[in-house]
Amino acid sequence: MEEFNVVYKLQRHLKQVIEDCKDTIMSGVDSLEKYQYLIGKVQAFEQTLQEISNLLDNKERNSDD
């Protein structure tokens, strides 16, 4: 179960980084490049979170069989 603890900690960290990026965007950025960079980070982290969730779902389904 140790591997799940690492995965859940990673998910929490990614969620926090996403929120931090969103807060930075909402408070205002000084250039379009920085805005695009932050949006790209958010999208990449959200995609990573989704992939982790999908992998966990598959693992849980396989262990139920």
Secondary structure, DSSP 8 states (H G I E B T S, - for coil): -HHHHHHHHHHHHHHHHHHHHHHHHHH--S-HHHHHHHHHHHHHHHHHHHHHHHHHHHHHHHHH-
